[in-house]
Amino acid sequence: MASNPLEWLLIKSNLIARPVLDTQVGGTYVQVIMAAVKVGLFDAVAAGPATAEKIAADCGTHPASTAKLLPSLVASGYLRASGDQYELTKLSRKWLVTTSPHAVNDKLLLQFYELGLMQRADEYLRSGKPLDFHTGMTDDVWDSYQRGMKALTHGQTGMVAKAVPVPEGATDLLDIGGSHGAYSVALCRRHPSLRAVVLDLPDAVRHAAPLLAEDGMGDRVRHQAGNALTDDFGEECYDAVIIIGVAHHFSDAQNRELTAKVARALRPGGVYTIAEFPASKGQGKAQQLAALRDFYFALASESGTWSPSRMAAWQRAAGLKPAKPVRLAASGGLNLQSGIKSR
């Protein structure tokens, strides 16, 4: 968070209060960007350079307040200023204009809810009890959640579909917790004989159904409302089962039981692929994102992130043969751990 070489040196020498920079400056930085998204500021500038007054009029915000916000967005690299005119940078045009295919606005709107959970971190630390992300979510939050999660898949569904092993001639896929169905859609497009069932909670299905419909795969990818922890998947019904970015919602024991159910539901030669964000290991800045993500998932859900070795242990215990894990560095660092059922 250093703004100049001298400040960097002072932080490095521990002569300046870095905790203040990390919290006050970092927290303000976060809120400035999120507030701009919430009022539609980046869409207001998308048509071309505009003054603070024009931006405020288009956003329905106060001119003086808007004028105070804009320099912060310039200093942060989200806007460019020329005289009294402001315009988008490549960064904001790609990620924060709602008409962009890469837009992550819905994820940032969801973060208002997520930050509310994080403000209760001390409660989690004292009790050891997760706050349960999904309990108490309003319809608006559910909608932002589903749209935000789908936004994060842009550019990576093809890579994931290519990395997930699917038996030749496979016809049936179960996607556990797949909500918007983007990964199932990508897999079905890659494997013409495949059709998929996307199993998720009833509220998730209700808000994700319109997103799946947009992909025009209704004849091959369908939703099924249910609960992966309590529902029975049947026996030898599927050629492939995937669970992507969901295992961190479940405890070790729950994941073991779930894997055992999946193993029973797989046909001989079938494959169960678990995809998870990397678990934190070691020290240093390189581990910061993994460690913070692990803490967040533990606070907001059940357990946190899992290592490929732990995922392989669940598969081995269920009678599956673990394959070598695959790391997709370009997909948020997802680790894919597949287990194969013997023929």
MIZA-989883 format. One line per field, with one value per residue (C-alpha): residue number from 0; residue in one letter; x, y, z. Coordinates in nm, 3 decimals, padded with zeros to 5 digits. Layout:
! MIZA-989883
k	[NUM/...]
r	[A/...]
east	[X/...]
north	[Y/...]
up	[Z/...]
! end
This chain:
! MIZA-989883
k	[0/1/2/3/4/5/6/7/8/9/10/11/12/13/14/15/16/17/18/19/20/21/22/23/24/25/26/27/28/29/30/31/32/33/34/35/36/37/38/39/40/41/42/43/44/45/46/47/48/49/50/51/52/53/54/55/56/57/58/59/60/61/62/63/64/65/66/67/68/69/70/71/72/73/74/75/76/77/78/79/80/81/82/83/84/85/86/87/88/89/90/91/92/93/94/95/96/97/98/99/100/101/102/103/104/105/106/107/108/109/110/111/112/113/114/115/116/117/118/119/120/121/122/123/124/125/126/127/128/129/130/131/132/133/134/135/136/137/138/139/140/141/142/143/144/145/146/147/148/149/150/151/152/153/154/155/156/157/158/159/160/161/162/163/164/165/166/167/168/169/170/171/172/173/174/175/176/177/178/179/180/181/182/183/184/185/186/187/188/189/190/191/192/193/194/195/196/197/198/199/200/201/202/203/204/205/206/207/208/209/210/211/212/213/214/215/216/217/218/219/220/221/222/223/224/225/226/227/228/229/230/231/232/233/234/235/236/237/238/239/240/241/242/243/244/245/246/247/248/249/250/251/252/253/254/255/256/257/258/259/260/261/262/263/264/265/266/267/268/269/270/271/272/273/274/275/276/277/278/279/280/281/282/283/284/285/286/287/288/289/290/291/292/293/294/295/296/297/298/299/300/301/302/303/304/305/306/307/308/309/310/311/312/313/314/315/316/317/318/319/320/321/322/323/324/325/326/327/328/329/330/331/332/333/334/335/336/337/338/339/340/341/342]
r	[M/A/S/N/P/L/E/W/L/L/I/K/S/N/L/I/A/R/P/V/L/D/T/Q/V/G/G/T/Y/V/Q/V/I/M/A/A/V/K/V/G/L/F/D/A/V/A/A/G/P/A/T/A/E/K/I/A/A/D/C/G/T/H/P/A/S/T/A/K/L/L/P/S/L/V/A/S/G/Y/L/R/A/S/G/D/Q/Y/E/L/T/K/L/S/R/K/W/L/V/T/T/S/P/H/A/V/N/D/K/L/L/L/Q/F/Y/E/L/G/L/M/Q/R/A/D/E/Y/L/R/S/G/K/P/L/D/F/H/T/G/M/T/D/D/V/W/D/S/Y/Q/R/G/M/K/A/L/T/H/G/Q/T/G/M/V/A/K/A/V/P/V/P/E/G/A/T/D/L/L/D/I/G/G/S/H/G/A/Y/S/V/A/L/C/R/R/H/P/S/L/R/A/V/V/L/D/L/P/D/A/V/R/H/A/A/P/L/L/A/E/D/G/M/G/D/R/V/R/H/Q/A/G/N/A/L/T/D/D/F/G/E/E/C/Y/D/A/V/I/I/I/G/V/A/H/H/F/S/D/A/Q/N/R/E/L/T/A/K/V/A/R/A/L/R/P/G/G/V/Y/T/I/A/E/F/P/A/S/K/G/Q/G/K/A/Q/Q/L/A/A/L/R/D/F/Y/F/A/L/A/S/E/S/G/T/W/S/P/S/R/M/A/A/W/Q/R/A/A/G/L/K/P/A/K/P/V/R/L/A/A/S/G/G/L/N/L/Q/S/G/I/K/S/R]
east	[00.000/00.305/00.238/00.601/00.957/01.001/00.679/00.783/01.116/00.942/00.706/00.997/01.186/00.877/00.882/00.529/00.205/00.140/-00.175/-00.337/-00.247/-00.365/-00.702/-00.803/-00.647/-00.723/-01.078/-01.148/-01.004/-01.241/-01.548/-01.471/-01.466/-01.771/-01.973/-01.891/-02.019/-02.335/-02.438/-02.353/-02.066/-01.862/-02.163/-02.223/-01.874/-01.881/-02.010/-01.712/-01.545/-01.777/-01.762/-01.834/-02.166/-02.269/-02.164/-02.359/-02.668/-02.650/-02.596/-02.852/-02.585/-02.492/-02.254/-02.022/-01.997/-01.934/-01.662/-01.488/-01.502/-01.368/-01.005/-00.982/-01.082/-00.825/-00.550/-00.650/-00.628/-01.000/-01.051/-00.837/-00.871/-00.811/-00.905/-01.255/-01.334/-01.318/-01.302/-01.262/-00.931/-00.882/-00.916/-01.261/-01.390/-01.316/-01.429/-01.679/-01.903/-02.211/-02.228/-01.877/-01.870/-01.609/-01.806/-01.777/-02.015/-02.248/-01.961/-01.872/-02.235/-02.231/-01.926/-02.140/-02.299/-01.964/-01.807/-02.098/-01.998/-01.634/-01.730/-01.835/-01.497/-01.440/-01.765/-01.634/-01.298/-01.460/-01.719/-01.550/-01.891/-01.915/-02.162/-02.321/-02.304/-02.632/-02.858/-03.058/-02.974/-03.246/-03.364/-03.147/-02.838/-02.917/-02.949/-02.617/-02.459/-02.557/-02.471/-02.146/-02.041/-02.113/-01.918/-01.612/-01.626/-01.573/-01.266/-01.210/-01.497/-01.323/-00.999/-01.180/-01.383/-01.063/-00.895/-01.185/-01.147/-01.466/-01.481/-01.517/-01.881/-02.003/-02.371/-02.450/-02.286/-02.379/-02.270/-02.285/-02.352/-02.314/-02.581/-02.555/-02.444/-02.164/-01.920/-02.180/-02.261/-01.892/-01.847/-02.156/-02.040/-01.704/-01.858/-02.156/-02.295/-02.306/-02.607/-02.593/-02.792/-02.699/-02.785/-02.813/-03.018/-03.375/-03.300/-02.988/-03.179/-03.455/-03.210/-02.971/-03.237/-03.255/-02.875/-02.873/-03.156/-02.939/-02.698/-02.966/-02.876/-03.210/-03.232/-02.903/-02.838/-03.110/-03.141/-03.242/-03.323/-03.188/-02.916/-02.594/-02.537/-02.871/-02.990/-02.921/-02.752/-02.847/-02.617/-02.417/-02.616/-02.336/-02.023/-01.877/-01.942/-01.794/-01.792/-01.623/-01.555/-01.802/-01.607/-01.492/-01.853/-01.830/-01.630/-01.378/-01.631/-01.903/-01.671/-01.579/-01.945/-02.024/-01.739/-01.864/-02.210/-02.053/-01.849/-02.168/-02.337/-02.052/-02.060/-01.749/-01.475/-01.651/-01.463/-01.522/-01.345/-01.312/-01.194/-01.088/-00.884/-00.537/-00.501/-00.250/00.095/00.420/00.466/00.513/00.315/00.271/00.049/-00.158/-00.453/-00.470/-00.457/-00.718/-00.948/-00.911/-01.007/-01.303/-01.447/-01.399/-01.583/-01.861/-01.923/-01.781/-01.419/-01.201/-00.996/-00.862/-00.536/-00.524/-00.379/-00.680/-00.921/-00.736/-00.771/-01.151/-01.146/-00.914/-01.134/-01.434/-01.258/-01.165/-00.817/-00.683/-00.519/-00.236/-00.374/-00.394/-00.329/-00.499/-00.296/-00.505/-00.836/-00.788/-00.539/-00.795/-00.664/-00.841/-00.827/-00.993/-01.067/-01.152/-01.382/-01.244/-01.416]
north	[00.000/00.230/00.537/00.638/00.502/00.681/00.536/00.191/00.227/00.340/00.040/-00.194/-00.053/-00.088/00.287/00.353/00.197/-00.054/-00.190/00.149/00.138/-00.222/-00.151/00.212/00.265/-00.086/-00.075/00.264/00.145/-00.153/00.056/00.322/00.066/-00.121/00.198/00.308/-00.024/-00.005/00.334/00.235/00.482/00.278/00.225/00.601/00.667/00.383/00.602/00.836/01.112/01.295/01.560/01.491/01.673/01.459/01.137/01.235/01.313/00.977/00.788/00.983/01.076/01.406/01.614/01.715/01.362/01.220/01.477/01.364/00.998/01.031/01.125/00.812/00.601/00.783/00.724/00.357/00.305/00.263/00.601/00.842/01.222/01.492/01.838/01.811/01.498/01.138/00.823/00.449/00.268/-00.073/-00.226/-00.086/-00.123/-00.497/-00.588/-00.324/-00.226/-00.446/-00.503/-00.651/-01.032/-01.027/-00.805/-00.899/-00.631/-00.888/-01.040/-00.697/-00.637/-00.971/-00.854/-00.605/-00.915/-01.092/-00.795/-00.800/-01.155/-01.057/-00.785/-01.073/-01.245/-01.191/-01.378/-01.675/-01.660/-01.669/-01.937/-02.151/-02.176/-02.087/-01.812/-02.014/-01.808/-01.932/-01.884/-01.563/-01.463/-01.246/-01.292/-00.999/-01.156/-01.497/-01.332/-01.148/-01.467/-01.675/-01.404/-01.328/-01.692/-01.725/-01.406/-01.563/-01.853/-01.631/-01.745/-02.058/-02.296/-02.413/-02.481/-02.670/-02.873/-02.967/-03.074/-03.279/-03.642/-03.783/-04.149/-04.205/-04.232/-04.099/-04.007/-03.897/-03.629/-03.518/-03.164/-03.125/-02.769/-02.645/-02.371/-02.172/-02.487/-02.314/-02.603/-02.863/-02.662/-02.646/-03.019/-03.109/-02.891/-03.064/-03.413/-03.438/-03.758/-03.612/-03.478/-03.331/-03.295/-02.992/-03.064/-02.767/-02.621/-02.515/-02.142/-02.174/-02.350/-02.088/-01.803/-01.991/-02.127/-01.807/-01.810/-02.168/-02.090/-01.818/-02.090/-02.260/-02.611/-02.701/-03.028/-03.154/-02.968/-02.954/-02.853/-03.077/-02.919/-03.111/-03.145/-03.326/-03.422/-03.595/-03.701/-04.046/-04.046/-04.404/-04.681/-04.685/-04.394/-04.162/-04.179/-03.866/-03.655/-03.311/-03.081/-02.749/-02.493/-02.655/-02.901/-02.615/-02.588/-02.937/-03.086/-03.366/-03.622/-03.485/-03.493/-03.855/-03.956/-03.761/-03.929/-04.270/-04.187/-04.065/-04.385/-04.592/-04.371/-04.403/-04.664/-04.883/-04.669/-04.352/-04.050/-03.821/-03.485/-03.248/-02.895/-02.669/-02.356/-02.426/-02.476/-02.242/-02.375/-02.215/-01.844/-01.518/-01.292/-01.570/-01.751/-01.448/-01.509/-01.880/-01.816/-01.539/-01.748/-02.044/-01.829/-01.675/-02.012/-02.144/-01.842/-01.829/-02.197/-02.505/-02.595/-02.405/-02.512/-02.865/-02.999/-03.250/-03.510/-03.480/-03.499/-03.806/-03.962/-03.930/-04.097/-04.375/-04.447/-04.477/-04.733/-04.494/-04.475/-04.118/-03.974/-03.723/-03.379/-03.104/-02.738/-02.476/-02.166/-01.952/-02.049/-01.890/-02.163/-02.443/-02.788/-03.077/-03.415/-03.700/-04.050/-04.340/-04.631/-04.967/-05.156]
up	[00.000/-00.027/-00.247/-00.300/-00.251/00.083/00.220/00.098/00.281/00.600/00.585/00.513/00.812/01.034/01.102/00.982/01.109/00.834/01.010/00.952/00.584/00.549/00.713/00.668/00.326/00.204/00.338/00.179/-00.152/-00.151/-00.070/-00.332/-00.614/-00.488/-00.437/-00.792/-00.923/-00.711/-00.851/-01.210/-01.248/-01.495/-01.720/-01.707/-01.845/-02.099/-02.383/-02.362/-02.156/-01.919/-01.649/-01.284/-01.322/-01.619/-01.443/-01.132/-01.339/-01.516/-01.188/-00.987/-00.733/-00.566/-00.784/-00.498/-00.358/-00.704/-00.768/-00.447/-00.552/-00.907/-00.823/-00.607/-00.907/-01.120/-00.863/-00.845/-01.220/-01.288/-01.458/-01.656/-01.622/-01.881/-01.761/-01.616/-01.820/-01.697/-01.908/-01.859/-01.855/-02.016/-01.671/-01.598/-01.955/-01.952/-01.601/-01.481/-01.774/-01.753/-02.129/-02.132/-02.158/-01.880/-01.638/-01.270/-01.137/-00.985/-00.788/-00.649/-00.551/-00.371/-00.180/00.015/00.171/00.206/00.382/00.626/00.717/00.751/01.000/01.228/01.209/01.582/01.651/01.453/01.629/01.973/01.903/01.639/01.470/01.098/01.009/00.725/00.408/00.261/00.564/00.560/00.203/00.047/-00.310/-00.419/-00.260/-00.411/-00.752/-00.715/-00.585/-00.886/-01.137/-00.954/-00.950/-01.321/-01.393/-01.231/-01.477/-01.784/-01.970/-01.762/-01.840/-02.156/-01.969/-01.695/-01.946/-02.126/-01.800/-01.659/-01.773/-01.924/-02.035/-02.408/-02.509/-02.171/-02.163/-01.808/-01.591/-01.238/-01.146/-00.765/-00.654/-01.012/-00.979/-01.307/-01.494/-01.687/-01.637/-01.737/-02.049/-02.143/-02.085/-02.287/-02.575/-02.565/-02.548/-02.787/-02.634/-02.283/-02.092/-01.743/-01.423/-01.213/-00.848/-00.614/-00.329/-00.419/-00.374/-00.588/-00.865/-00.857/-00.915/-01.144/-01.382/-01.593/-01.628/-01.751/-01.992/-02.151/-02.268/-02.475/-02.359/-02.202/-02.392/-02.249/-01.921/-01.656/-01.293/-01.006/-00.671/-00.375/-00.114/-00.198/00.165/00.214/-00.133/-00.271/-00.613/-00.700/-00.821/-01.146/-01.292/-01.408/-01.621/-01.464/-01.154/-01.089/-00.786/-00.862/-00.590/-00.350/-00.134/00.091/00.207/00.360/00.645/00.599/00.721/00.492/00.192/00.271/00.289/-00.026/-00.215/-00.105/-00.247/-00.569/-00.601/-00.577/-00.837/-01.088/-01.358/-01.398/-01.549/-01.433/-01.298/-01.000/-01.032/-00.738/-00.817/-00.534/-00.476/-00.336/00.036/00.198/00.271/00.376/00.438/00.252/00.021/-00.235/00.014/00.115/-00.120/-00.038/00.337/00.326/00.107/00.343/00.643/00.461/00.359/00.712/00.856/00.600/00.544/00.710/00.666/00.418/00.119/00.066/-00.072/-00.360/-00.123/00.108/-00.185/-00.313/00.033/00.012/-00.328/-00.217/00.086/-00.147/-00.366/-00.645/-00.793/-00.764/-01.073/-01.070/-00.969/-01.229/-01.148/-01.364/-01.289/-01.525/-01.359/-01.021/-00.935/-00.928/-00.835/-01.007/-00.837/-01.028/-00.904/-01.136/-01.061/-01.163/-01.443]
! end
